[in-house]
Amino acid sequence: MEPLLGRGFGIAVHRYYYLVFEVLAVVAWLSDTIPVRNPHDQLKRWELPLVTVSTGVSVWMIATPATNFLRLLPRSQPTNADYDNSLLLLQLILLLPVIVWCARRTPLARARPAAIGPIGVGLFACCCFAAAPVQLQSANRSMPFIGAHEWLAAHAETGDVALTLPPEYGLYDYIPLYSRAKLYYNPYASRLVSDHYEREYRKSVYFALYCGVLDQPVPISAPLAERLREFRLDYVLAWKGPLNDRWRQQVAPQLPPLQGPVDVSVRRQLAPLAEVVFEDDTCVLLRLPNQ
């Protein structure tokens, strides 16, 4: 996939891109392995009990999110380590043979061959969508910036630029969905910036602010106000939760460990310039002077 999508997009890590092809390969192998039952043949004595148990276990796994997926079982690697996402197939290991068995060992095998595939795929897709737990709404509700987003929706002007900390929330930044403001930096979108200087400069400002050294002459040796004028930045949205030292270890292992709340660190660095325009129990929104 790298010749098509390029390097740096995590293709080797995000193996679930290949899941469709892997499932098709498993289904093809099962179709060759499980023989078609003739109309006058009897099912073997162990087939129905085995299919019943497999179906029950699969339904239980899908209906119990705590058991989804087997890839989340205890392992020696840390929870943030790269692992093979194709292990998602383990959840289907019992269900796929049941589906193929129904298509080859039941009266479905006598149906028109051209109709078995589309009907089976359609039913399987509908069952998966119906059984999958809804995560989007719960994820949206967990964002601690609703008040700040509403303030930006009412006050931000076209062309304003905002930056969200910490990186956990900066990866999936909802500011453009609520207001006319643009993003100063996003770890995903930065890969599409062709200007290497701009890409690295924005990244340096972003992580220097998170690591608590933006007000120091590293990594950019220029006064704070001058650094912020290089590329427009109007708002900084900071969470009131604790700093996560994992990001500092990845981007700047030479710096001291991070401690304390995110918003306290951000206010300390931007204190000479920024003013608070919104604050609640979960976040603070700072406005920088007009560029």
Contacts in CASP RR format, 6 or more apart in sequence:
PFRMAT RR
TARGET T0000
AUTHOR 0000-0000-0000
METHOD contacts of the structure
MODEL  1
MEPLLGRGFGIAVHRYYYLVFEVLAVVAWLSDTIPVRNPHDQLKRWELPL
VTVSTGVSVWMIATPATNFLRLLPRSQPTNADYDNSLLLLQLILLLPVIV
WCARRTPLARARPAAIGPIGVGLFACCCFAAAPVQLQSANRSMPFIGAHE
WLAAHAETGDVALTLPPEYGLYDYIPLYSRAKLYYNPYASRLVSDHYERE
YRKSVYFALYCGVLDQPVPISAPLAERLREFRLDYVLAWKGPLNDRWRQQ
VAPQLPPLQGPVDVSVRRQLAPLAEVVFEDDTCVLLRLPNQ
1 11 0 8 1.000
1 17 0 8 1.000
2 11 0 8 1.000
5 11 0 8 1.000
8 191 0 8 1.000
9 191 0 8 1.000
11 17 0 8 1.000
13 82 0 8 1.000
13 85 0 8 1.000
14 85 0 8 1.000
15 84 0 8 1.000
15 85 0 8 1.000
15 86 0 8 1.000
16 85 0 8 1.000
16 86 0 8 1.000
16 88 0 8 1.000
18 86 0 8 1.000
19 85 0 8 1.000
19 86 0 8 1.000
19 88 0 8 1.000
19 89 0 8 1.000
22 86 0 8 1.000
22 89 0 8 1.000
23 89 0 8 1.000
23 92 0 8 1.000
23 96 0 8 1.000
26 89 0 8 1.000
26 92 0 8 1.000
26 96 0 8 1.000
27 96 0 8 1.000
27 99 0 8 1.000
27 100 0 8 1.000
30 96 0 8 1.000
30 97 0 8 1.000
30 100 0 8 1.000
31 100 0 8 1.000
31 103 0 8 1.000
31 104 0 8 1.000
34 97 0 8 1.000
34 100 0 8 1.000
34 101 0 8 1.000
34 104 0 8 1.000
34 105 0 8 1.000
35 104 0 8 1.000
36 104 0 8 1.000
36 105 0 8 1.000
36 109 0 8 1.000
37 43 0 8 1.000
37 104 0 8 1.000
37 105 0 8 1.000
37 106 0 8 1.000
37 109 0 8 1.000
39 110 0 8 1.000
43 105 0 8 1.000
47 101 0 8 1.000
47 105 0 8 1.000
51 98 0 8 1.000
51 101 0 8 1.000
51 102 0 8 1.000
54 94 0 8 1.000
54 95 0 8 1.000
54 97 0 8 1.000
54 98 0 8 1.000
55 94 0 8 1.000
55 95 0 8 1.000
55 98 0 8 1.000
57 94 0 8 1.000
58 91 0 8 1.000
58 92 0 8 1.000
58 94 0 8 1.000
58 95 0 8 1.000
58 98 0 8 1.000
60 67 0 8 1.000
61 67 0 8 1.000
61 68 0 8 1.000
61 91 0 8 1.000
62 68 0 8 1.000
62 91 0 8 1.000
62 131 0 8 1.000
62 132 0 8 1.000
63 131 0 8 1.000
65 133 0 8 1.000
68 91 0 8 1.000
68 133 0 8 1.000
69 87 0 8 1.000
69 88 0 8 1.000
69 90 0 8 1.000
69 91 0 8 1.000
70 87 0 8 1.000
70 90 0 8 1.000
70 91 0 8 1.000
71 83 0 8 1.000
71 84 0 8 1.000
71 85 0 8 1.000
71 87 0 8 1.000
71 88 0 8 1.000
71 90 0 8 1.000
75 83 0 8 1.000
77 83 0 8 1.000
80 246 0 8 1.000
99 120 0 8 1.000
99 124 0 8 1.000
102 108 0 8 1.000
103 109 0 8 1.000
103 116 0 8 1.000
103 117 0 8 1.000
103 120 0 8 1.000
108 116 0 8 1.000
109 116 0 8 1.000
140 174 0 8 1.000
143 169 0 8 1.000
143 174 0 8 1.000
144 169 0 8 1.000
144 239 0 8 1.000
144 240 0 8 1.000
144 282 0 8 1.000
144 283 0 8 1.000
145 164 0 8 1.000
145 169 0 8 1.000
145 174 0 8 1.000
145 237 0 8 1.000
145 239 0 8 1.000
145 282 0 8 1.000
145 283 0 8 1.000
147 278 0 8 1.000
147 280 0 8 1.000
147 283 0 8 1.000
148 237 0 8 1.000
148 278 0 8 1.000
148 280 0 8 1.000
148 283 0 8 1.000
148 284 0 8 1.000
148 285 0 8 1.000
149 174 0 8 1.000
149 175 0 8 1.000
149 177 0 8 1.000
149 178 0 8 1.000
149 179 0 8 1.000
150 178 0 8 1.000
151 277 0 8 1.000
151 278 0 8 1.000
151 285 0 8 1.000
152 160 0 8 1.000
152 162 0 8 1.000
152 175 0 8 1.000
152 178 0 8 1.000
152 179 0 8 1.000
152 181 0 8 1.000
152 235 0 8 1.000
152 285 0 8 1.000
153 178 0 8 1.000
153 179 0 8 1.000
155 277 0 8 1.000
156 162 0 8 1.000
156 179 0 8 1.000
156 180 0 8 1.000
156 181 0 8 1.000
156 234 0 8 1.000
156 235 0 8 1.000
157 180 0 8 1.000
158 180 0 8 1.000
159 180 0 8 1.000
159 181 0 8 1.000
159 182 0 8 1.000
159 232 0 8 1.000
160 179 0 8 1.000
160 180 0 8 1.000
160 181 0 8 1.000
160 182 0 8 1.000
160 234 0 8 1.000
160 235 0 8 1.000
161 181 0 8 1.000
161 182 0 8 1.000
161 183 0 8 1.000
161 184 0 8 1.000
161 231 0 8 1.000
161 232 0 8 1.000
161 233 0 8 1.000
161 234 0 8 1.000
161 235 0 8 1.000
162 175 0 8 1.000
162 181 0 8 1.000
162 182 0 8 1.000
162 183 0 8 1.000
162 184 0 8 1.000
162 233 0 8 1.000
162 234 0 8 1.000
162 235 0 8 1.000
162 236 0 8 1.000
162 237 0 8 1.000
163 183 0 8 1.000
163 184 0 8 1.000
163 185 0 8 1.000
163 206 0 8 1.000
163 209 0 8 1.000
163 233 0 8 1.000
163 235 0 8 1.000
163 236 0 8 1.000
163 237 0 8 1.000
164 170 0 8 1.000
164 173 0 8 1.000
164 175 0 8 1.000
164 183 0 8 1.000
164 237 0 8 1.000
164 238 0 8 1.000
165 209 0 8 1.000
165 210 0 8 1.000
165 236 0 8 1.000
165 237 0 8 1.000
165 238 0 8 1.000
165 239 0 8 1.000
165 262 0 8 1.000
165 266 0 8 1.000
166 210 0 8 1.000
166 239 0 8 1.000
166 243 0 8 1.000
166 244 0 8 1.000
166 247 0 8 1.000
166 262 0 8 1.000
167 187 0 8 1.000
167 206 0 8 1.000
167 207 0 8 1.000
167 210 0 8 1.000
167 244 0 8 1.000
167 247 0 8 1.000
168 244 0 8 1.000
169 239 0 8 1.000
170 186 0 8 1.000
170 187 0 8 1.000
171 186 0 8 1.000
171 187 0 8 1.000
171 188 0 8 1.000
173 183 0 8 1.000
173 186 0 8 1.000
175 181 0 8 1.000
175 183 0 8 1.000
175 237 0 8 1.000
176 182 0 8 1.000
176 183 0 8 1.000
181 234 0 8 1.000
181 235 0 8 1.000
183 189 0 8 1.000
184 202 0 8 1.000
184 205 0 8 1.000
184 206 0 8 1.000
184 231 0 8 1.000
184 232 0 8 1.000
184 233 0 8 1.000
185 202 0 8 1.000
185 203 0 8 1.000
185 205 0 8 1.000
185 206 0 8 1.000
190 199 0 8 1.000
190 202 0 8 1.000
190 203 0 8 1.000
193 199 0 8 1.000
193 202 0 8 1.000
198 231 0 8 1.000
201 220 0 8 1.000
201 230 0 8 1.000
201 231 0 8 1.000
202 231 0 8 1.000
204 219 0 8 1.000
204 220 0 8 1.000
205 214 0 8 1.000
205 220 0 8 1.000
205 227 0 8 1.000
205 228 0 8 1.000
205 231 0 8 1.000
205 233 0 8 1.000
207 247 0 8 1.000
207 251 0 8 1.000
207 252 0 8 1.000
208 214 0 8 1.000
208 218 0 8 1.000
208 219 0 8 1.000
208 220 0 8 1.000
209 236 0 8 1.000
209 266 0 8 1.000
209 269 0 8 1.000
209 270 0 8 1.000
210 243 0 8 1.000
210 247 0 8 1.000
210 248 0 8 1.000
210 262 0 8 1.000
210 265 0 8 1.000
211 247 0 8 1.000
211 248 0 8 1.000
211 251 0 8 1.000
211 252 0 8 1.000
211 255 0 8 1.000
211 258 0 8 1.000
212 258 0 8 1.000
212 265 0 8 1.000
212 268 0 8 1.000
212 269 0 8 1.000
213 252 0 8 1.000
213 255 0 8 1.000
213 269 0 8 1.000
214 224 0 8 1.000
214 227 0 8 1.000
214 269 0 8 1.000
214 270 0 8 1.000
215 224 0 8 1.000
215 268 0 8 1.000
215 269 0 8 1.000
215 270 0 8 1.000
220 227 0 8 1.000
224 269 0 8 1.000
224 270 0 8 1.000
224 272 0 8 1.000
224 273 0 8 1.000
225 272 0 8 1.000
225 273 0 8 1.000
228 273 0 8 1.000
228 288 0 8 1.000
228 291 0 8 1.000
229 291 0 8 1.000
232 291 0 8 1.000
233 288 0 8 1.000
233 291 0 8 1.000
234 287 0 8 1.000
234 288 0 8 1.000
234 290 0 8 1.000
234 291 0 8 1.000
235 277 0 8 1.000
235 285 0 8 1.000
235 286 0 8 1.000
235 287 0 8 1.000
235 288 0 8 1.000
236 266 0 8 1.000
236 270 0 8 1.000
236 274 0 8 1.000
236 285 0 8 1.000
236 286 0 8 1.000
236 288 0 8 1.000
237 283 0 8 1.000
237 284 0 8 1.000
237 285 0 8 1.000
237 286 0 8 1.000
238 262 0 8 1.000
238 263 0 8 1.000
238 266 0 8 1.000
238 267 0 8 1.000
238 283 0 8 1.000
238 284 0 8 1.000
238 285 0 8 1.000
238 286 0 8 1.000
239 261 0 8 1.000
239 262 0 8 1.000
239 263 0 8 1.000
239 282 0 8 1.000
239 283 0 8 1.000
240 261 0 8 1.000
240 262 0 8 1.000
240 263 0 8 1.000
240 281 0 8 1.000
240 282 0 8 1.000
240 283 0 8 1.000
240 284 0 8 1.000
241 261 0 8 1.000
241 262 0 8 1.000
241 263 0 8 1.000
242 260 0 8 1.000
242 261 0 8 1.000
242 262 0 8 1.000
243 258 0 8 1.000
243 259 0 8 1.000
243 260 0 8 1.000
243 261 0 8 1.000
243 262 0 8 1.000
243 265 0 8 1.000
244 258 0 8 1.000
245 257 0 8 1.000
245 258 0 8 1.000
245 259 0 8 1.000
248 255 0 8 1.000
248 257 0 8 1.000
248 258 0 8 1.000
258 265 0 8 1.000
263 283 0 8 1.000
263 284 0 8 1.000
266 284 0 8 1.000
266 286 0 8 1.000
267 274 0 8 1.000
267 284 0 8 1.000
267 286 0 8 1.000
270 286 0 8 1.000
270 288 0 8 1.000
273 288 0 8 1.000
273 289 0 8 1.000
274 286 0 8 1.000
274 287 0 8 1.000
274 288 0 8 1.000
275 286 0 8 1.000
275 287 0 8 1.000
276 284 0 8 1.000
276 285 0 8 1.000
276 286 0 8 1.000
276 287 0 8 1.000
277 285 0 8 1.000
277 286 0 8 1.000
277 287 0 8 1.000
278 284 0 8 1.000
278 285 0 8 1.000
279 285 0 8 1.000
END
